[in-house]
């Protein structure tokens, strides 16, 4: 199962941020990074200790979607070699005084931290429309009709409509 979810996430990542967008890195290096990160996300999302947000597939794709907006899967940002906007760190761009110790040791550590924050966001914003329940994660408060939340959730919805998990074979031609 993990291999299939890894492949599904890899395909999502290539669709969301094509490796060619990383013009500083050879495509093979970018694809290797994507594959490693997809493995980490799949491992965390499928960990029985971790409570999924909706189901495990949605949780995994949401994590990848958030990272696609926050770090754009850029190596120097994901590896905490360079902070992103506002000094945020890691693949999910955490802004906290202790962010470096919470998310920079490994992608798994960052992913587990992000999943915990996303679960908190969905709970805190449970009275808001589904698309707005990431607003606490993105902005520290719940807000309706909020583009930052909606963009991350809707990217998941577009992908799962374009490539339903049930129909995914692991062989996808991305154009």
Z-matrix of the N, CA and C atoms (Angstrom, degrees):
N
C 1 1.456
C 2 1.528 1 111.78
N 3 1.350 2 116.86 1 -41.74
C 4 1.461 3 118.74 2 -177.00
C 5 1.521 4 110.84 3 -62.53
N 6 1.338 5 117.18 4 -37.79
C 7 1.461 6 119.15 5 179.98
C 8 1.526 7 110.37 6 -61.67
N 9 1.317 8 116.97 7 -42.84
C 10 1.459 9 119.99 8 -179.88
C 11 1.517 10 111.63 9 -64.87
N 12 1.342 11 117.56 10 -43.35
C 13 1.457 12 120.06 11 178.62
C 14 1.524 13 110.30 12 -66.00
N 15 1.319 14 117.48 13 -37.71
C 16 1.468 15 120.15 14 175.29
C 17 1.527 16 110.65 15 -58.33
N 18 1.317 17 116.49 16 -46.28
C 19 1.470 18 120.75 17 -179.78
C 20 1.519 19 110.93 18 -62.93
N 21 1.313 20 116.13 19 -41.04
C 22 1.469 21 121.80 20 179.10
C 23 1.528 22 109.85 21 -62.62
N 24 1.321 23 116.70 22 -44.63
C 25 1.465 24 120.73 23 178.99
C 26 1.524 25 111.24 24 -67.33
N 27 1.321 26 117.19 25 -41.35
C 28 1.458 27 120.55 26 177.40
C 29 1.532 28 109.87 27 -58.00
N 30 1.327 29 116.63 28 -46.20
C 31 1.466 30 120.79 29 178.88
C 32 1.537 31 110.51 30 -61.25
N 33 1.331 32 116.37 31 -41.90
C 34 1.471 33 120.24 32 177.40
C 35 1.526 34 110.41 33 -60.25
N 36 1.319 35 116.64 34 -46.52
C 37 1.459 36 120.63 35 -177.25
C 38 1.527 37 111.54 36 -62.21
N 39 1.332 38 116.27 37 -41.79
C 40 1.468 39 120.63 38 178.59
C 41 1.526 40 110.16 39 -65.31
N 42 1.325 41 116.55 40 -36.21
C 43 1.463 42 121.65 41 178.07
C 44 1.530 43 110.53 42 -69.89
N 45 1.325 44 117.76 43 -43.72
C 46 1.463 45 121.94 44 -175.24
C 47 1.529 46 112.30 45 -72.82
N 48 1.323 47 116.83 46 -42.17
C 49 1.467 48 121.95 47 -179.71
C 50 1.532 49 107.22 48 -138.38
N 51 1.327 50 117.38 49 90.00
C 52 1.461 51 120.39 50 -177.13
C 53 1.527 52 111.82 51 -54.87
N 54 1.329 53 117.37 52 138.59
C 55 1.467 54 120.28 53 179.78
C 56 1.530 55 113.50 54 -53.88
N 57 1.310 56 118.15 55 -28.53
C 58 1.464 57 121.15 56 178.54
C 59 1.531 58 111.73 57 -63.03
N 60 1.336 59 117.44 58 -21.39
C 61 1.463 60 120.84 59 176.92
C 62 1.531 61 111.63 60 -67.44
N 63 1.325 62 116.69 61 -18.29
C 64 1.465 63 121.91 62 178.34
C 65 1.529 64 108.61 63 -95.13
N 66 1.301 65 116.14 64 66.53
C 67 1.456 66 121.58 65 -171.48
C 68 1.532 67 113.27 66 -64.82
N 69 1.335 68 117.90 67 -18.82
C 70 1.471 69 119.60 68 178.33
C 71 1.526 70 112.10 69 -77.17
N 72 1.314 71 116.41 70 -22.99
C 73 1.466 72 121.45 71 -177.18
C 74 1.524 73 110.52 72 -106.53
N 75 1.323 74 117.40 73 142.49
C 76 1.465 75 119.01 74 172.14
C 77 1.535 76 108.88 75 -60.87
N 78 1.306 77 116.57 76 146.83
C 79 1.465 78 121.64 77 -178.11
C 80 1.523 79 111.45 78 -54.88
N 81 1.320 80 117.72 79 -41.40
C 82 1.466 81 120.74 80 -178.88
C 83 1.531 82 111.63 81 -61.59
N 84 1.327 83 117.11 82 -37.35
C 85 1.469 84 121.49 83 178.79
C 86 1.526 85 109.67 84 -67.72
N 87 1.319 86 116.73 85 -43.78
C 88 1.467 87 121.33 86 178.83
C 89 1.525 88 110.29 87 -63.15
N 90 1.323 89 117.12 88 -45.56
C 91 1.462 90 120.08 89 -179.47
C 92 1.527 91 111.34 90 -64.21
N 93 1.328 92 117.47 91 -35.71
C 94 1.471 93 120.44 92 176.95
C 95 1.532 94 110.00 93 -64.92
N 96 1.334 95 117.18 94 -41.86
C 97 1.470 96 121.29 95 177.08
C 98 1.526 97 110.40 96 -62.41
N 99 1.323 98 116.61 97 -44.16
C 100 1.465 99 120.69 98 178.31
C 101 1.533 100 110.42 99 -59.42
N 102 1.328 101 116.49 100 -45.34
C 103 1.473 102 120.59 101 -178.71
C 104 1.531 103 110.82 102 -63.55
N 105 1.319 104 117.37 103 -41.64
C 106 1.472 105 120.83 104 178.55
C 107 1.528 106 110.78 105 -64.31
N 108 1.312 107 116.34 106 -42.82
C 109 1.467 108 120.29 107 -179.01
C 110 1.533 109 110.45 108 -69.27
N 111 1.331 110 117.63 109 -39.06
C 112 1.471 111 120.96 110 176.44
C 113 1.525 112 110.06 111 -60.47
N 114 1.328 113 117.21 112 -39.52
C 115 1.464 114 121.20 113 177.43
C 116 1.536 115 110.60 114 -61.54
N 117 1.317 116 116.61 115 -45.10
C 118 1.469 117 120.96 116 179.92
C 119 1.528 118 110.51 117 -62.01
N 120 1.318 119 116.81 118 -48.57
C 121 1.470 120 120.06 119 -178.78
C 122 1.522 121 110.29 120 -61.31
N 123 1.328 122 117.72 121 -45.62
C 124 1.470 123 121.06 122 179.83
C 125 1.523 124 110.74 123 -61.09
N 126 1.318 125 117.12 124 -42.68
C 127 1.467 126 120.87 125 179.89
C 128 1.519 127 111.62 126 -61.20
N 129 1.319 128 116.90 127 -43.98
C 130 1.462 129 120.88 128 179.99
C 131 1.528 130 110.62 129 -69.51
N 132 1.318 131 117.07 130 -45.68
C 133 1.473 132 120.44 131 -177.53
C 134 1.526 133 111.96 132 -64.07
N 135 1.319 134 117.05 133 -30.98
C 136 1.468 135 120.64 134 -179.16
C 137 1.534 136 113.38 135 -92.39
N 138 1.304 137 117.63 136 -3.91
C 139 1.462 138 121.51 137 179.55
C 140 1.526 139 108.84 138 -65.43
N 141 1.328 140 118.74 139 120.93
C 142 1.468 141 120.98 140 -177.99
C 143 1.526 142 113.38 141 -61.38
N 144 1.320 143 117.36 142 -19.35
C 145 1.464 144 121.15 143 177.82
C 146 1.532 145 110.91 144 -72.41
N 147 1.315 146 115.89 145 -29.00
C 148 1.466 147 120.99 146 -177.86
C 149 1.524 148 111.01 147 -86.73
N 150 1.307 149 116.22 148 128.27
C 151 1.465 150 122.62 149 177.35
C 152 1.534 151 108.43 150 -80.40
N 153 1.330 152 118.02 151 124.76
C 154 1.470 153 119.00 152 178.62
C 155 1.529 154 111.45 153 -71.66
N 156 1.305 155 116.43 154 159.10
C 157 1.464 156 121.08 155 178.98
C 158 1.527 157 110.00 156 -76.07
N 159 1.316 158 117.34 157 -51.81
C 160 1.469 159 122.74 158 174.54
C 161 1.517 160 106.99 159 -119.06
N 162 1.321 161 115.11 160 -67.12
C 163 1.460 162 122.72 161 170.43
C 164 1.524 163 106.17 162 -140.83
N 165 1.293 164 117.94 163 175.12
C 166 1.469 165 120.06 164 -172.49
C 167 1.529 166 113.01 165 -69.47
N 168 1.318 167 116.84 166 -33.76
C 169 1.466 168 119.20 167 178.37
C 170 1.522 169 110.45 168 -68.24
N 171 1.335 170 117.26 169 -48.55
C 172 1.472 171 120.45 170 177.69
C 173 1.523 172 110.01 171 -57.58
N 174 1.323 173 116.69 172 -44.85
C 175 1.466 174 121.25 173 -179.22
C 176 1.527 175 110.63 174 -58.00
N 177 1.317 176 116.83 175 -46.78
C 178 1.464 177 121.26 176 -179.22
C 179 1.530 178 111.35 177 -63.15
N 180 1.321 179 117.15 178 -46.03
C 181 1.467 180 119.54 179 -178.31
C 182 1.529 181 110.14 180 -69.32
N 183 1.335 182 117.98 181 -34.72
C 184 1.464 183 119.69 182 176.62
C 185 1.528 184 110.51 183 -63.92
N 186 1.313 185 117.77 184 -42.91
C 187 1.466 186 120.08 185 176.62
C 188 1.527 187 110.75 186 -58.30
N 189 1.320 188 116.80 187 -45.50
C 190 1.470 189 120.41 188 178.71
C 191 1.526 190 111.11 189 -65.21
N 192 1.326 191 116.98 190 -37.79
C 193 1.459 192 120.70 191 178.93
C 194 1.528 193 110.91 192 -64.26
N 195 1.319 194 116.36 193 -46.77
C 196 1.470 195 119.94 194 178.65
C 197 1.527 196 109.68 195 -58.57
N 198 1.321 197 117.40 196 -46.64
C 199 1.470 198 120.21 197 179.66
C 200 1.531 199 111.49 198 -63.60
N 201 1.339 200 117.38 199 -33.60
C 202 1.467 201 119.71 200 179.88
C 203 1.526 202 111.37 201 -63.90
N 204 1.324 203 117.13 202 -32.30
C 205 1.464 204 120.34 203 176.80
C 206 1.527 205 111.44 204 -84.31
N 207 1.314 206 116.87 205 -39.82
C 208 1.460 207 120.35 206 -171.24
C 209 1.527 208 112.81 207 -76.83
N 210 1.308 209 118.52 208 -45.87
C 211 1.467 210 120.82 209 -177.28
C 212 1.520 211 112.56 210 -114.60
N 213 1.311 212 117.85 211 -10.20
C 214 1.458 213 124.42 212 -175.31
C 215 1.531 214 110.03 213 54.16
N 216 1.334 215 116.26 214 24.47
C 217 1.463 216 124.01 215 179.91
C 218 1.530 217 112.57 216 58.36
N 219 1.337 218 117.61 217 25.30
C 220 1.470 219 121.03 218 178.14
C 221 1.520 220 109.55 219 -76.11
N 222 1.306 221 117.51 220 130.43
C 223 1.467 222 123.25 221 -174.58
C 224 1.520 223 112.45 222 -55.65
N 225 1.325 224 117.43 223 -48.02
C 226 1.461 225 119.63 224 -174.69
C 227 1.528 226 112.22 225 -66.78
N 228 1.314 227 117.05 226 -27.29
C 229 1.468 228 120.13 227 177.33
C 230 1.527 229 109.82 228 -83.14
N 231 1.319 230 117.51 229 -45.87
C 232 1.462 231 120.93 230 -179.92
C 233 1.525 232 111.81 231 -60.21
N 234 1.332 233 117.41 232 -34.32
C 235 1.457 234 122.18 233 -177.26
C 236 1.528 235 112.97 234 -90.23
N 237 1.335 236 116.98 235 6.44
C 238 1.469 237 122.62 236 179.49
C 239 1.528 238 112.37 237 63.06
N 240 1.330 239 117.17 238 21.78
C 241 1.462 240 120.73 239 176.17
C 242 1.525 241 110.21 240 -76.81
N 243 1.312 242 114.93 241 -25.09
C 244 1.462 243 121.14 242 179.56
C 245 1.519 244 107.56 243 -144.48
N 246 1.326 245 116.94 244 129.39
C 247 1.467 246 117.55 245 177.28
C 248 1.521 247 110.39 246 -71.88
N 249 1.310 248 114.24 247 154.59
C 250 1.453 249 120.49 248 175.28
C 251 1.523 250 110.08 249 -84.85
N 252 1.312 251 115.93 250 -158.91
C 253 1.460 252 120.88 251 -179.63
C 254 1.526 253 110.25 252 -59.68
N 255 1.299 254 116.49 253 136.61
C 256 1.454 255 121.36 254 177.17
C 257 1.516 256 113.68 255 70.84
N 258 1.338 257 117.81 256 11.64
C 259 1.451 258 120.77 257 178.79
C 260 1.516 259 114.22 258 83.65
N 261 1.320 260 117.87 259 9.31
C 262 1.463 261 121.20 260 -179.43
C 263 1.522 262 110.28 261 -67.64
N 264 1.341 263 115.04 262 153.97
C 265 1.462 264 120.09 263 -171.96
C 266 1.520 265 113.23 264 -124.70
N 267 1.330 266 115.41 265 150.14
C 268 1.448 267 122.58 266 169.74
C 269 1.510 268 115.11 267 81.88
N 270 1.340 269 115.16 268 178.52
C 271 1.462 270 119.90 269 -175.25
C 272 1.527 271 113.85 270 -62.88
N 273 1.343 272 116.40 271 -23.56
C 274 1.468 273 120.33 272 -178.23
C 275 1.528 274 111.78 273 -108.89
N 276 1.334 275 116.57 274 7.44
C 277 1.465 276 124.16 275 175.71
C 278 1.528 277 113.26 276 52.52
N 279 1.310 278 115.84 277 65.33
C 280 1.462 279 121.40 278 179.75
C 281 1.521 280 110.23 279 -81.90
N 282 1.327 281 113.96 280 132.67
C 283 1.464 282 120.95 281 177.01
C 284 1.521 283 107.84 282 -113.84
N 285 1.278 284 116.05 283 99.47
C 286 1.462 285 121.39 284 179.70
C 287 1.519 286 106.49 285 -156.94
N 288 1.335 287 117.67 286 145.56
C 289 1.469 288 118.52 287 179.63
C 290 1.532 289 113.17 288 -54.56
N 291 1.323 290 117.66 289 -29.24
C 292 1.459 291 120.73 290 -179.72
C 293 1.533 292 111.85 291 -106.04
N 294 1.324 293 117.16 292 22.66
C 295 1.462 294 120.81 293 -176.48
C 296 1.519 295 112.08 294 -58.67
N 297 1.328 296 117.97 295 -42.51
C 298 1.468 297 119.92 296 -176.10
C 299 1.525 298 110.77 297 -58.25
N 300 1.317 299 118.02 298 -44.61
C 301 1.468 300 119.48 299 -179.53
C 302 1.521 301 112.13 300 -75.11
N 303 1.323 302 118.11 301 -18.88
C 304 1.461 303 120.96 302 -179.31
C 305 1.524 304 113.91 303 -90.17
N 306 1.315 305 118.10 304 -26.37
C 307 1.469 306 118.82 305 -172.11
C 308 1.521 307 115.74 306 -132.22
N 309 1.312 308 118.97 307 -4.55
C 310 1.457 309 119.48 308 -173.18
C 311 1.526 310 114.60 309 -100.32
N 312 1.319 311 118.82 310 -4.23
C 313 1.458 312 119.90 311 178.36
C 314 1.523 313 112.00 312 -74.44
N 315 1.332 314 116.21 313 -35.59
C 316 1.466 315 119.76 314 179.82
C 317 1.524 316 109.82 315 -162.46
N 318 1.333 317 115.40 316 158.65
C 319 1.460 318 119.67 317 175.42
C 320 1.521 319 110.61 318 -65.92
N 321 1.328 320 116.46 319 -32.28
C 322 1.468 321 118.39 320 177.68
C 323 1.526 322 110.32 321 -63.67
N 324 1.316 323 117.19 322 -45.55
C 325 1.461 324 121.24 323 178.06
C 326 1.533 325 109.85 324 -58.86
N 327 1.307 326 117.36 325 -44.68
C 328 1.467 327 121.38 326 179.94
C 329 1.525 328 110.86 327 -64.28
N 330 1.328 329 116.94 328 -39.79
C 331 1.459 330 121.30 329 -178.48
C 332 1.519 331 111.12 330 -68.16
N 333 1.315 332 117.26 331 -42.82
C 334 1.476 333 120.01 332 177.38
C 335 1.526 334 110.50 333 -63.54
N 336 1.312 335 116.87 334 -40.30
C 337 1.460 336 120.49 335 178.11
C 338 1.534 337 110.63 336 -64.01
N 339 1.319 338 116.28 337 -45.31
C 340 1.469 339 120.43 338 179.23
C 341 1.527 340 110.68 339 -62.69
N 342 1.327 341 117.79 340 -41.84
C 343 1.462 342 120.74 341 179.02
C 344 1.524 343 110.31 342 -61.42
N 345 1.314 344 117.79 343 -43.20
C 346 1.458 345 120.38 344 177.01
C 347 1.517 346 111.97 345 -60.33
N 348 1.323 347 116.10 346 -42.44
C 349 1.471 348 119.74 347 178.38
C 350 1.531 349 111.52 348 -67.10
N 351 1.332 350 117.28 349 -37.61
C 352 1.465 351 119.80 350 178.22
C 353 1.528 352 110.91 351 -66.89
N 354 1.329 353 117.26 352 -40.86
C 355 1.472 354 119.42 353 176.51
C 356 1.532 355 110.24 354 -60.51
N 357 1.331 356 116.40 355 -43.84
C 358 1.466 357 120.71 356 177.90
C 359 1.517 358 110.48 357 -61.38
N 360 1.318 359 116.86 358 -41.29
C 361 1.460 360 121.46 359 179.57
C 362 1.527 361 111.21 360 -62.94
N 363 1.337 362 116.90 361 -45.81
C 364 1.461 363 120.10 362 179.35
C 365 1.524 364 110.85 363 -63.05
N 366 1.323 365 117.56 364 -37.29
C 367 1.465 366 121.05 365 178.89
C 368 1.526 367 110.49 366 -70.89
N 369 1.325 368 117.63 367 -47.07
C 370 1.461 369 121.54 368 -178.35
C 371 1.527 370 111.57 369 -62.49
N 372 1.320 371 116.48 370 -33.94
C 373 1.465 372 121.32 371 -175.88
C 374 1.534 373 112.41 372 -104.12
N 375 1.324 374 117.58 373 21.68
C 376 1.472 375 121.47 374 -174.29
C 377 1.522 376 113.67 375 -59.33
N 378 1.332 377 118.91 376 -23.00
C 379 1.471 378 121.46 377 179.96
C 380 1.527 379 112.15 378 -85.02
N 381 1.322 380 116.19 379 -3.16
C 382 1.463 381 121.04 380 -179.65
C 383 1.525 382 109.51 381 -96.61
N 384 1.331 383 117.82 382 161.93
C 385 1.469 384 119.61 383 175.24
C 386 1.525 385 110.45 384 -55.61
N 387 1.312 386 115.79 385 151.58
C 388 1.467 387 122.11 386 -175.58
C 389 1.525 388 112.25 387 -50.76
N 390 1.327 389 117.08 388 -44.16
C 391 1.470 390 121.73 389 -177.51
C 392 1.526 391 113.00 390 -63.77
N 393 1.323 392 117.41 391 -19.62
C 394 1.466 393 121.38 392 -176.84
C 395 1.526 394 113.48 393 -97.65
N 396 1.298 395 117.75 394 2.43
C 397 1.459 396 120.29 395 -174.00
C 398 1.528 397 114.27 396 -79.97
N 399 1.307 398 117.42 397 0.93
C 400 1.466 399 120.72 398 174.05
C 401 1.538 400 109.62 399 -98.49
N 402 1.320 401 117.76 400 -1.44
C 403 1.475 402 120.95 401 -175.62
C 404 1.525 403 113.06 402 -63.46
N 405 1.325 404 118.15 403 -33.17
C 406 1.470 405 119.13 404 176.29
C 407 1.529 406 108.93 405 -65.14
N 408 1.315 407 117.11 406 -40.37
C 409 1.475 408 121.51 407 177.79
C 410 1.525 409 110.16 408 -62.12
N 411 1.321 410 117.43 409 -47.88
C 412 1.461 411 120.35 410 -173.47
C 413 1.522 412 113.24 411 -77.72
N 414 1.339 413 117.10 412 -31.09
C 415 1.468 414 118.86 413 -171.27
C 416 1.525 415 115.62 414 -132.71
N 417 1.330 416 117.58 415 -1.20
C 418 1.456 417 119.59 416 176.38
C 419 1.509 418 115.34 417 83.83
N 420 1.318 419 116.88 418 5.12
C 421 1.467 420 121.19 419 176.01
C 422 1.525 421 108.59 420 -157.20
N 423 1.315 422 115.70 421 158.22
C 424 1.467 423 120.34 422 179.35
C 425 1.518 424 108.87 423 -83.47
N 426 1.317 425 114.91 424 136.68
C 427 1.453 426 119.95 425 -179.84
C 428 1.520 427 108.91 426 -148.52
N 429 1.319 428 115.67 427 135.70
C 430 1.456 429 120.84 428 178.79
C 431 1.517 430 111.31 429 -81.34
N 432 1.334 431 115.23 430 150.83
C 433 1.456 432 122.73 431 178.08
C 434 1.530 433 111.19 432 53.84
N 435 1.333 434 115.44 433 43.58
C 436 1.461 435 121.17 434 -174.94
C 437 1.518 436 110.34 435 -99.21
N 438 1.314 437 116.84 436 118.80
C 439 1.464 438 122.44 437 -172.24
C 440 1.521 439 113.57 438 -61.22
N 441 1.352 440 117.80 439 -36.90
C 442 1.472 441 117.74 440 -178.21
C 443 1.522 442 111.46 441 -65.97
N 444 1.310 443 116.59 442 -39.90
C 445 1.463 444 119.67 443 176.82
C 446 1.524 445 110.21 444 -68.86
N 447 1.303 446 115.88 445 -49.68
C 448 1.462 447 120.51 446 -175.81
C 449 1.527 448 112.38 447 -62.18
N 450 1.316 449 118.28 448 -36.46
C 451 1.463 450 119.86 449 -179.16
C 452 1.523 451 111.11 450 -63.26
N 453 1.322 452 117.65 451 -39.34
C 454 1.452 453 121.07 452 -178.72
C 455 1.528 454 111.90 453 -71.27
N 456 1.320 455 116.10 454 -42.92
C 457 1.471 456 120.42 455 179.48
C 458 1.524 457 110.28 456 -71.15
N 459 1.301 458 117.49 457 -41.98
C 460 1.466 459 119.64 458 -177.64
C 461 1.519 460 112.96 459 -69.36
N 462 1.316 461 117.62 460 -26.89
C 463 1.469 462 119.19 461 174.09
C 464 1.527 463 109.03 462 -64.22
N 465 1.318 464 116.91 463 -40.02
C 466 1.471 465 121.14 464 176.06
C 467 1.523 466 109.58 465 -62.77
N 468 1.310 467 117.19 466 -46.74
C 469 1.464 468 121.57 467 -178.02
C 470 1.527 469 111.56 468 -63.38
N 471 1.337 470 117.06 469 -41.36
C 472 1.474 471 119.73 470 177.76
C 473 1.526 472 110.45 471 -62.56
N 474 1.337 473 116.82 472 -45.01
C 475 1.459 474 120.85 473 -179.07
C 476 1.519 475 111.23 474 -63.07
N 477 1.309 476 117.19 475 -47.80
C 478 1.464 477 119.59 476 -176.08
C 479 1.526 478 111.75 477 -69.37
N 480 1.318 479 116.85 478 -22.68
C 481 1.468 480 119.40 479 173.61
C 482 1.529 481 110.23 480 -78.14
N 483 1.331 482 116.25 481 -42.29
C 484 1.466 483 121.80 482 178.82
C 485 1.525 484 111.29 483 -66.79
N 486 1.343 485 115.81 484 -41.33
C 487 1.458 486 121.34 485 -175.53
C 488 1.534 487 109.29 486 -133.76
N 489 1.330 488 117.18 487 77.90
C 490 1.474 489 119.28 488 -179.04
C 491 1.526 490 111.52 489 -58.98
N 492 1.317 491 115.40 490 137.96
C 493 1.469 492 121.82 491 -179.48
C 494 1.517 493 111.15 492 -53.88
N 495 1.320 494 117.16 493 -41.27
C 496 1.460 495 121.68 494 -176.79
C 497 1.528 496 112.20 495 -63.33
N 498 1.329 497 117.30 496 -25.62
C 499 1.464 498 121.44 497 -177.76
C 500 1.530 499 112.73 498 -101.08
N 501 1.316 500 116.92 499 -4.46
C 502 1.461 501 120.83 500 -176.47
C 503 1.521 502 110.19 501 -69.21
N 504 1.315 503 116.15 502 129.39
C 505 1.478 504 121.03 503 -178.70
C 506 1.518 505 112.30 504 -108.65
N 507 1.314 506 116.10 505 -7.64
C 508 1.469 507 119.33 506 -176.00
C 509 1.516 508 111.62 507 91.90
N 510 1.324 509 116.45 508 -9.71
C 511 1.458 510 120.76 509 177.98
C 512 1.518 511 107.82 510 -116.81
N 513 1.313 512 115.20 511 100.79
C 514 1.453 513 120.83 512 -177.18
C 515 1.516 514 108.20 513 -121.93
N 516 1.300 515 115.89 514 134.41
C 517 1.457 516 120.67 515 173.74
C 518 1.516 517 106.57 516 -100.91
N 519 1.312 518 115.27 517 115.25
C 520 1.455 519 120.61 518 -178.49
C 521 1.521 520 108.35 519 -101.66
N 522 1.309 521 115.10 520 127.50
C 523 1.469 522 119.12 521 179.00
C 524 1.505 523 110.65 522 -117.41
